[in-house]
Amino acid sequence: MPDDLPPLAHARAAELRELIRAADHRYYVLDDPTLSDSQYDELYRELKALEAAHPELVVPESPTQRVPGTVAEGFEPFEHPSPMVSLDNVTTAEEFRDWVASGDRYLKSENERTYSVEPKIDGVGLELIYEDGILVTASTRGDGFVGENVTANARTIRSIPHRLHGDDVPAWIAVRGECYCRKDDFFAFNRAAEEAGERTFANPRNFVAGSLRMLDPSIPAKRPIRYFAYALGGVRGASYATQGDLIEALAALGLPTIPEARVLAGADAVVARYGELVDERESLPYEMDGVVLKVDDAALQERMGMRIRSPRWAVAWKFPAQRALTRLNGVDWNVGRTGVVTPRALLEPVFLAGVTVSHATLHNLDELERLGLKIGDEVEIERAGDVIPKVLRALEAPRTGDETPIAVPTQCPTCETALARDEGKVALRCGNFACPAQITGHLAYFASRGALDIRGLGEKQVEQLLREGLVQDAADLFVLEHDQLAGLERWGTKSAQNLLDQIEAAKTRPLDRFLVSLGIKEVGERGAQILARAFGTLEGVAAAEKDDLLDLDEVGEALAESVLGWFAEPRNQAMLARMRAAGVAPTAVEGGAGGTFEGMTIVLTGKLEQLSRSEAKRLAETLGARAASSVSKRTDLVVAGPGAGSKLKKAEELGIEVIDEAEFLRRAGRA
């Protein structure tokens, strides 16, 4: 130890690293945080200051080293300690049973075997090598023999530990797994990027793959990428008798593992589990395209061995396709509430994933260029759950020469204002704030269920009010009169009064809902809650200075700048003044302390019929709970609706209390 280093500095730095590591593990792996954001930030700042004052304290596994300060010149090749092989595929129960029978023949035994059944994550394979518990190398799969060394980028992924923990850390271990992005994180990232006129991604897998290959590690550090560990590339100083034992050991070392994985006895149980995962596919937080089945016994794996390109003891059972071929009949251009103009594919109707699809998103100009589409092309489309379908590619082989290029507009399709493209951005934008499409989009969003929840004021009604000259912005809604509405086509005395009652009720919605309704860039549901609880009133938020905003947990530079810019805009100030004059007075947000669910961790699963998922989550948090996305032994209560799947089953296995939506509302005092 250097003479000028305080004697307690080493111990405090080690303590801080361990506290932060444990907090990261609980947040990113267990989904069960124990520190508030401010407590976490305080520990991180202390460690950073300590290391800045004494650089000799910095170690590679320190949390402060997740984002290196330099940009890599390129990725070095890395030879895997053993090949990262592919898996053979089956697509039906009959093919799966044939695979089981082939194992019987190879082992010359028909004894019922136990299988590890694991969701096949649709992500990017990544191998992590730890020496004496320290992460030394992370590499992509590559060709299975040689991948790319992406260690600097992998260090930015918070669910990947820099150092393994536990009582049985191997001297050397090569862990294999999948980098992925949760669906809600991916959609939120794309929405924000599209509103900012920046690049969007076609699917979570492309998003992860592109992020891992960024030369500047600060870019993936800002992206919501996670990791699941599920296999070995080799190990020294440890052994595992079964795949199930391996998964338990990886979790004990601090590595995240797939919570939906199961170990089951016999082919019938595997077939049943496959069916469950098909049904649960859309409700799970990550994309999956099948199930990986492995003979659980490691000794049997050794006996069965390898084919040239795949193991005999494992197979991938793919899910039914959610893609289809159809024809591109045209492209129209839609103007969003922020002025961004986006292309939409007009398709020959095709039945896909339970619905008839006639439209698909094309995202932006860069995506159009990448796809190389022409009107009349045969195209492949994909649909996942309730997500808008997207075009994956054009098939060039069937082209006849009659296909025509897609015309990119130079004027707004709604108001004919010249379109502009910001430097470095991919989106076309209409800069006319009086553009009817933008006003329609904003007013419909303002009245939507997730904002002020003005029932009876959808997009069609907004368009009608605009055509009649009754509204120009949101403030005009609060001065509408009964006779104005009752005299409109397809309106009457009762429908007019119903809408006015809804608008009156919206005047005193909670402040966080009101902030959401304004459509301020970067301010979503969580950001609005933070602002509302910090400043108490709309006037308080409007008067906040930059330092006031940046002092808040979870508020960064982008959100602070966006809030300041929105409230500084004269037309927004004038609109808010007219709202106040009309009696709009958002109420303070209730705190959670002392609520019915104070201190509880609640999981919502299945379909809720009286509340939306976001409304139920907000209600639980208002009454003191933390709403979690997965069930664990730390879960206190599960609210289950129709269609509840693996979360309900796990809750029952763990003996966790399960109630329905009606009981949840009763306990919340809303029934």
N, C-alpha and C positions, 0 to 999 in steps of 0.2 A: 504494500500500500504506500503511495507517495507520502512524504512527510507532511505536506501542506493539506492533505485531505482530512476533513473532520472524521474522527473515529467512528461516528454513527452513520456517516453518509452511505457507506456500502450497505449496511443493514436496512436503512430506510429505503434505498433504491430497490433492493430485493423485495422488501415488503410491498412497496407500491406496485412493482411489476406483477407480483402474485395477486394482489387485490384486483388489479385491472384485468388480468387474465381470467380470474374467477368470474368477474362481472361479465366479460365477453362471452364466456362459456354459458352462463345462465341465460343471457339475452339471446345469443345467436344459435345455440345448440339446444338448450332445454326450454327456450321460450318462457322463462320464468325469472325475470329480473328481480334483483333484491336491492339495487341501488337506484336512486332517482337520477335523472340526467345531470342535475346540478352536482350531485355527489360524485358521479363518475367524472365529470369535467374537472372538478376540483382535484381529484387524485391525479388525473392525466396532466393537468397544468403543473402540479407540484413535481411530478416525475420529470417533466420536460425542463422545468427550471433547474432542477437538481443536476440533470445531465448536461445542460448548457453551461452551468457553473463548473462542472467537473466532467469533461468529455471522456475521461478515462473510465467513467462508470457505464458508458454506453456499451451494451452487448447486442449481438444480432437478434436475439429473441425479445428485445424490449418492445413494448407496444408502440413506442415512438418511432420505431424503425419500420412500421408497416408501409410507409410511403417514402421510398428513397428520393433524394433531392435531384437526381440526375436522370436524363433520358438515355435509354440504352441505344447503342448503335445498331443492334440487330439481335437475333436470337441464335445462340450457339446450339448445334445439334447435341443431343444427349442420348446415349445408347442405354436402353432399358436393361436392368439386371437379368430379366427374363422376358420373353416376348409377351406383349399385350395382345392376345389373340382375339379373334372374333368368335361369335357363337352361331351355331346352326339355328335355323328358325323352324317353328311349326306354327300353323294357323288355325287348326281345329282340334277338338278334343280327340278325334280319331288319330290324328297325326301325333298328338302328345302321347297317347297310349301306345302307339307304335314305337315311339322313342323309349318309353318305359320297357317295352318288350325287348328292344334291342339291347338294353342294359342287362336284362335277365339272361339273354343269350350269351352276352360277353362274359358275365360273371358266372354263368352256368348255375344260376340260382333264381328261383322265383319267389324268394322271401319278400314280404312287404317292406319297402324301404321308406326312410324318412327323408323329406325334401325341404330345403330352404326355399321359400316362395317370396320373391322380392320384386316390388314395382320396378319396371325398366324406365328409369328416368331419362327423359329426352333432353340431354345436356351434352357436355363435352368432357371426355375422359381426361383425368389428370392423375399422375402418379406423384406421391410425396415420399421423399426419402429422409428418414431421421437417423442421425448418428448420435448415440448417447442421449437420445431424447430431443435433440435439437434439429429443427428443419434445415436441411442443407441444400436440397434440390427439389424443384417441382418441374415436371415436364409433361407436355402433351403426348397423346398416343402416337402421332405421326403415322408411320407405316406399320406400326406394331413392334418394330425393332429399334428404330431411332425416332425420337421425338424432338421437340424444341424445348430448350431450357427457359422456362417462364417464371423462374423463382421470384424475381422482383415483383411481378404482378400477383402471383399467388400469395405473397406476404400481405397484400392489401385486403385479402378476403378474410373477414373477421371470424368466420366460423372455422377457419383453418388455424390450429394452434401453432405458434412458433416453437413451443416446447411441450413435449408430452408429459403427462403427470400420472401419478399412481404408484403403487408399490411394485409393479412388475414391468417396468419400462425396458424393452429389449435393447441390446447393445446396438443393433442396426435393424431397421425395418423399412420395407418399401410398401407403402399403403396405396391402394388404388381405389378410385372412386369417380364421382361425377360432379362437375361444376354445373350449377343450374341457377335459374332465376324464378322466384315464385311468380305465379300468374298475376296477382294483384300488383306486385312491384313492377312487373314488366308493363302492364297496361298504364299504370301511373306514370312511368318514365316516358312512354310513347306519347301520352296525352300532353305532358309538359313540353316535350320536344316539339310536338306538332304546333302547339300554341306559340312557342318561341320561334317557329320557323326553322327548326333544326332537324337534323336527320332522325328518322324513325326506323325501327327495325321490323322485319317481317314476322319474326317469331322469337320466343325466348332463347332457343338454341343458337340462332344466328347472333343474337345480342351477346350471349356469353362468349361465343367463339371469337367475335370481333373484339370484345373487351380483353380477353386473355392475350391477344396478339398486338395490343397497343404498345408502342415503344416507350411511351411516357406512363409510368406506373401511377401517376396522380389521376389519370383518367379512370382506369378500373376501380381505383380507390373510392370514387364517388358513385359507383354503380352498385345496385343491390344484388350482388352475386353471392351465392352460398355453395356449400360443398357437402356431399354425402360420401362416407367411406363404406366400402363393401367387399374388398378383396385384398389379397396380398400379391406382391411381386417377389417377395422373399423376406426372410426374417432370420436373425441370429440371436440366440439367447432366449428363445421362447418357442413353444409349439402349441397347437390348438387341435383338439381331437375332432371337432365338428365345425361346420360353417357357423352354426349358432354360437358356439364358444368363441369363435373369432369375432363375431359382431359384438358380443358382450365385452370382449377384451378391448376392442377398438373404442367402444364407448367409455370404458373405464380409463383409457389413456387420454380422454378429452376430445376424441374425434366424433363429429356428428354422424349418426347412422340413420337409416330409413325407418321411421316409426311404424310404417305399415307392413314391414317384413314379418313373416311368420315361419315357424318350423312345423310341418304337418306330416302326419304318417299316412302313407298310401296315396295312390293315384286319385281315388274318388274325392278325398279331401282337397287335393290340389285343384281338381276340376271345379269344385264348389267355390274355392277361394278365387280362382280366376274369374268366375261369374260375378262374385262380389265386387272385385276391383273394376270390372267392366262397368258395373252399375255406379260405382263411386267415382269413376274417372273424372267427371267434370267437377265434383265437389272437393277433390283433393287440391291442395294449394300449389302443386307443381304439375308440369306437363309430363305425361307418361305415355308410351306407345306400346306397352305390352308388359309381360311379366317374365322375369328371369327365374328359372328353376334349376336348382343345384342339388345333387345328391349330398345330403348333409354330412355323412360320415367321411372324414378326411382319409381314412385308410382305404375305403372303397374308391374314393377319388383317385388315389394313388394307383390302385389296381386297374381301374378303368383307363387311366392314362389319356393320351392325346391322339387325335388324328393329325393330319398335316397342318390344318389351319384352325382347328377348334377342339375343345375338350369333349370327350365322350360323356362326361359326368354333368354337363350343364347344357341348357338349351333356352332359347328365347321364344316365348309364345306371344306372338304379335296380336294386337287388338285389331278389330275390324277397321278397314280404311275409312277415313273421314275426308277423303278427297274424291273429286269427280272431274270429268272432262265436259266442257260445254263450249259455246261459241260466244265471242265478244261481238255484240251487236252495235255497241257505241260507247261513248264516254260522256258523262255530263259533269259539270263543275259546280260545286256547292260552296257557298260563302258562310263561314262560321261566325259566331258572335264576336270573335276577336279580329275578324277581317281576313283570316287566312282562307285562301281559295284552294280547295282540294278536289282532285279528280275521283270519280266513282265509275266503276265498270258497269255497263248495262249488258246483262247476260241473257242468253237463251235459257229459260227456266229449266232447272234441273233439281231433282230430289236428292238431298244430301243431309246425313245425320239427323233425320227426322223432320226436316222442313224442306219446302220448295224455295230454292235460292234463285233470285233474279238480279241481285246487285252484289257487288264486292268492292271493298276498299282498294284504292291504288296509292294511298298515302300522299305522295308528292311528286314533283317533277323528276327528282333523282331516281325514284322507284320506277317511274315510267321509262326513263332512259335505260335503267338496268334491265328491265324486263323486255325491252325492244318490241313492244306490242304494236299491232296494227288492227284496225277495224276489220272484222271478218275472220280473225285468227281463231283457231281451236286452242283453248287455254285450259290449264289445270288449276282448279280452285281447292281451297281447304276451308273447313269450318270446324271450330272447336267450341262446343257448348253454345252459350248465348253470344259469343263474340261475333262481330260482323265478319262475314266470309272475306277471304283475301285471295288475290290471284297470285299463284306461285310461279307460273312460267307460260310462255307461248310455245306451241308445237310448230316448229318450222317445216317439218316434212310434209304436212298436208297442204301447205300453201299452194294456191293456184295462180297467183299473180293478180287476182282481183282485189286483194286486200288493200286498204288505204291507210295512209299515215294518220295519226291522231293530231288534230289541230289544237295547239295550246293557245288559250285566249290571251289577248293583250288588254282587254277591258273587262271590268267586273260584269259578270253575267246578270247582275241584278240592277245596278245603278249606272253602268257604263263608264265608271271612273277608270282611268288608266291604272293598270296593275303595276306594282313595283316588287322587286325582289331585293331584300336587304343583303348587303355585302356579307358573304360567308354563310348565308342562310339558304335553305332549300325551298322555302315556301313562297308562293305568290301571295301578295297581300293587297287588299283594297283599303286605302287610307281614308275613305270617306266615312266619318263617324255617323253621318245621317243615312247611310246605306240601309234600305229597308230590311235586307237579309240579316245584317248585324243587329239591328234593333229587335227584329223578331226573335233571333237567337238569344239575345240578352234577356228580353222580357220572358220568354218561355223558361229560361234557366232561372230567372229571378223567382218565378212562381212554382218551380218544380218541387217535387216532394222532398228532395234533399236540401232545399233552400227554405223559402217561406211557406211552401205547401199550400198554395192558393188553389183549392180544388175548383175545377170547372174553367180554368184558364190555361188551356194547352196551346199548342202552336197554331191550330186553326182559328181559335178564338182571338189570339193575338194578331194574326194576319187580318182578321176582319176589323178589329179595332183600329189597326193602322190604316186600312183602306178607307175607313170612315172618318179618318182624321181625329179620332178621339184620344189617341195617345201618341207620344213621340219618345218618351222615356219612362222609366219605372215610376217617377214621381207622379206622372199623370194618372196612374191607376188609382191613387188615393183621393182623387177629386172627381171620379166618375159619378154620375147621377143616375138615379133609377130610370128616369124618362129617356135618357140617352140610350141605355141598354135595352130597355123594353121595346123600343122602336126599331131595333135591328131585325134583319131577316132571321127567322128561326129562333128568335128570342121571345120571351113573354114576361109577364109580371113576376111569376114565381122564379124563373131562371135568373132574371135580373137581380132580384132580391137575394137569391142564394149566393151569387157572386159577390155582391156588395157586402154580405155578412162575412164571407171568407176574407175579403180584403180588409175589413174592419178588424177581424181577428189577427190578421198578419201584422197589424201596426205594433203589436206588443209581443211578437215572437222573441225568443231568447236572442241575445246579442250575437252569439256565435253563429246562429242560423242566418241572421241578417248579414253578417260579414261574408258568409259563404255566398249569399244571394247576389252580392255586388259583383261577383266575378273577378275579383282582384287576382291578377296573375300570382302564382306561387301560394295563394291562400286557399287551401282546401279545408276539409273538415277539421283535421288536427290543428292546423295553423290557426284557424278561426277560434277554436277552443282556447288555445294558448293566449291569443290576443285578448279575448273576452275576459278571461279570468285575471289577466294581468292588469288591464286598464279599467275594467268595470263598466264603462259607458262608451257609446260611439264617439262622443266628444273627446274622451280620454285617448282612444285609439287614434283619432284624427290629429290630436295635438302631440302625439309621441314623437320624440326625436330619435335619430338613428341610434345613438348610444343606448337609449331606453329599450329599443327593440333588440339590439344585439346582446343586451344583458340577459335576455330571456332564454330559458332552456329550449333547445331545438330550433331556434331562430337564427338563420344564417344571413349572409350578405345579400343573397338574391331576394329572399323574402322581405328583408328590411327595405331594400331599395324599391321593391315593387309597391309596398304599402305607402312609403313616403311619396312616390311618384303619383299614385292613384289619388291620394287626398290633396296633393298639390295642384291637380288639374282643375282649372276654373269651371269647366262644365260639370265635373263631379261635385264640386263645392256647391254650385247653384242647384243641382238636383237634390242634394241632401238638405239644403235650406228649404226647398219647396216641400220636401217630405216632412220636415219638422213642423212647418206651418200647417200641414194637413193632419197633424196629430200622431205622426209616426214616432214611437218611443220604445225602442227595443229594451227588453228587461234584462237585468243582470243574470248571468249564468249561475245556477245553483252549484255550490261546492259539494264534493262527495263526502266530506267528513261527517260521520255520524249517520250516514244513510243506511237504508235497509240492508244493503249488501256490502257494508263497510268491510274492507280487508279481504273480500272473497275474490277468488279467481273463477270466472264463469266462462264456459264454452257454449257457443250457439251452434246447433247442427240441424240439418234437415230444413224443410220449408216452413217458414213462419207465415201465418195467414193474416194476422191483424197488424203486424208491424213489418217493415222492411228490415233486413239484417242490420243496416246502418242505424236505423231508429232504435232497435233493440239494444245494440251495442252502446249507443249514446245514453239510453235510459239506464242501463246497468252501471255505466261509468258515473253518471250523475248521482247515483245512489251509493257510490263508494267502491264499486267493483273494478277489477281489471278484466277486460275481455280478452281471452287468449284464443289462439287459432287451433290449438291441439290439446288433446286430453293427456294428462300425466297424473302421477300420484299427488301432485300439488294442486290439482283442480279440486275446487270445493263444490261446484254445482254445474250440471249440464242441462241446458234447455233444449229439448229435442222435439222437432216437428216431424211431419210425414216425410219419409224418404231418408231418415237418419241412418247412416251406415256404420262405418268402422269406428267412428267416435263414440257412438252409442254403445257398441259392443265392448269397446275398451273400458268405457265408464262402468258398465255392468261387471266386467271382469275385476276392476279395481275396487268395486263396492262404493262408487261415488254416487251421490244422490242425483237422480234424474227427474226432471219435472217437465210438463208440457207448457205451451205458450200461455194458456189460460191461467195456470198457477203462477207463472212468472209475473204476469200482469197483476194478479191479485196481490202477490207479495210486494210488488212495486207500488201498490195503491192506485192502480190505473184500471181496476175492474170492479 
